[in-house]
Amino acid sequence: MIARALPSCFTVGNLFLGIIAIILAFRSEWQFAAIMVIIGMLLDGLDGRVARMLKTESEFGKELDSLSDVITFGVAPAIIMYVSVFQYGGPEQWFLTAIFPICGALRLARFNVQESEPGFFTGLPITAAGGILATVALYNDYMGSDYLLMSAVLLLSYLMVSQIKYPAFKKVGFPKIFYVVIPLYLLALAGAAFFYPQELPKLIFIPLVIYALYGIKVTFDRKRRAENEDKPLEELK
């Protein structure tokens, strides 16, 4: 019974953090709101792995995970961006705040009903997109222009619903010690989040951006190879 409920506990924890992130954002504590999203990313990475390890995967868990992701990585990052950057703007900022979670929901719905290429996701996962949006909001003072952040929201929204392929790291196996170490790491990360909050986003933002750009590069490289294979041999000489 406990084994069957454990993956869902991680998922509910992820949802809980998403709700707390929204509350913190409306209290103008959007730095801590972003940290809740980051910790939620770690819980989201655990629920599926724990379910596969314990062989307790289910349709219920899959649907609960998607609903939680819409809140934690769709709605919460959009609200964080709105409170920290867009709240004094006009209808265009309202549109951007709405379009991000909408594209995230479309991305999750497509994932649930459409088979992806083995080892790859189609479109940027909402977890990564939400993590980028929540952390980039922490650096709005260094951006110099709201238009740059508006472009980032549109780009992330597009990447989620695009056909760009991204590596599915969930397919990668980890040794069992991973499942012992990661809870300790989560506790240490949570402690760092509250005592040194300004340092945490630096550990998350850059890898996520590299992942987003890497998917674009891989897709264009594969497309170029496919085009070269379709060319007659005479054209390649």
N, C-alpha and C positions, 0 to 999 in steps of 0.2 A: 504493500500500500504506500509506504513512504517512498519507495523507489519510483513508483508511477507518478507521484505528486511532485517529486523533486524538480524535474525540468520546468513544470508549470510555476513553481515557486520562483525560479529565476526570471521567468517571463513576467509574472505579476510584479516582481521587484523592479523590473525594467519599466513597466507601466507606472508604478508608484513614483519612480524617480522622474518620469516625464511629467506627471501631474505636479509634483513638487517644483519642477523647473518652471512650469507655467506660473505657479503661485509666486515664486521668487522673482520672476520677470516682472509681474505686475506690481511687486513691492519695490521695483527699481533695483533689485539686487541681481542684475542680469549676469554678473560675473559668476556668482555661485550657481545661477540657473544653468549656465553653460557647463559647469563642472558636473551637474546632475546628469546632463545629456551624455557627457563623456563616460561617466561611470555606468550609465545605462547601456552604452555600447559594449562594455565588457560583459555585463550580464547577458546581453543579447547573444554574444558570441559563445556563452556557456550553455544556454538552455538546449540548443540543438545537439551540441556535442555530448552533453550529459545524457540526453534522451537516446542517442545512438549507442553510447557506451553501456547504458542500462537496458537497451533494447525495449524502450517504452515509448517509441514514436507513435503518434496518433494524429488523426485529422483534427481533433479538438485542440491539441497543442499547436498545430500548424496555424489554425485560424486565430487562436488566441495570440500567437506570436505576431501575426500580421496586424491585428487590431492594436496591439501594444506599440508596434513600430510606427504606426500612423501618428499616434499621440506623441511618443518620445522623440522620434526623429523627423516628423513632419510638422505637426502643430507647434510643439515646444520651440524648435529652432526658429520657426517663422515668427513666433511671438517675441522671442529674444531679440531677433533682428529689428522687429517693429519698435519695441520699447527702447532699444539702445540707439537706433538710427532713424527710423522712419516715422516716429509718432507725430512729428511736426510737419510731415509732408501732406500731400494731397491724395486724390484718388489713385494716382499711379502707384503710390506706396501701398495703398490698400490692396490693389490688384496683385502686387508682388508678394505681399504677405499671404494672400489666399492661394496664389498659383503654385507655390512651393509644396504645401501639403497635398494639394489636388494632384499634382504630378506624382508625388510620392505614393498616394493611394492608387493611382493608375498603374504605377510600377509594380506594386505589391499584388494587385488584382491580376495583372498579366503573368506575374511569376507563379501564382497559384493555379492558373488554368493552362499555361503554356509550357511545354517541355523545352528546357534550355539545352544548348550544346553541352555535352558532358565536360565538366571541369571549368565551365564558364557561366557567368551571369550575363543576361541581356539587359543592358542599361546599368548605370551606376546604382549600386544598392543604396536604398534609402538610409541605411545605417551610416554609410560613409558620407553621403550628401548632407545628412543632418549634422553629423559631427563637424564637417567643414564649415557649414553655415553658423553653427553655434560658436565655434572657436574664432572664426573670422570676425564675428561681432565684437570680440574682445579687443581687436586691433583697429577699430574704426577711427580712433584718433590719429592713426598713422597713415590712413588711406588717402587723406587729402580731399576726397570728393565722394559725395554720396552716389554719384553716377557709377563709380567703380564698383561699389557694393551692390547697386541695383543690377549691374551687368553680371555680377557673380551669382546673384539669386536666379536670374534668367538662365545662365549657363548651367548651373546645377540642376535646375528644373528640367531643362532640355536633356541633359545627360541621363537623367533617370528614365525618361520615356524613349530614349534613342535606341538604336540597334547596335550600339557599340558594345563589344564584348569585354567583360572584366573577369579576371581569374577568380575562381570560387575556392577560397582558402579553406572553406568548411570541409572540402573533400580531402584535405591533407590530414594524414594521421599524426597523432602526437603520442608520445610515450605516456604510460599511466601516471608517472610522477607529475605530469603537467596538471592533472586534476587535483593534486595535493598542493602544489605550489601556488596555483592561480588564486585560490581563496586568500592565501596569505598576502599575495601581491595586491589583491583588491583592497584588503584592509590597510596596507601600507599606502596605497594610492589614495584611499579615502582620507587618511591622516594628512598626507601631503596636500590634498585638495583644500583642507580647512586651515592648515598652518602656513602653507606657501601657495595660495591659490594662483598667484601671478605666474608661477612656473609651470603649472600643469598643462595649460594649452600648448606650450612649446613642445611637449612630448607627444602630442596628438596631432596637431595641425599639419606639420610638414609631412609626416608619413601618409596622411589622408590625401593631401594635395598630390603627392607623388603617385599614389594609387589611381586617382582620377585621371591624371595626365597619362599614366602608363597604359590605361585601357584605350585611350585615343590612339596612342602610338602603335599598340599591338593591332588594333583594328585596321589602321591604314597600312601597316606592314603586310598583314594578311591579304588585304585587298590588292596591294601592288603585286604580291606574288601570284595571286590568282589571275590578274590581268596578264602578267608575263607568261604564265602557263598557257593561256588561251591564244597568245600570239603565234603566228607561223614561225617556224625555225628560221626562215630567211630574214624576218624582221629583227630577230634577236642577234644576228651575226653582225 
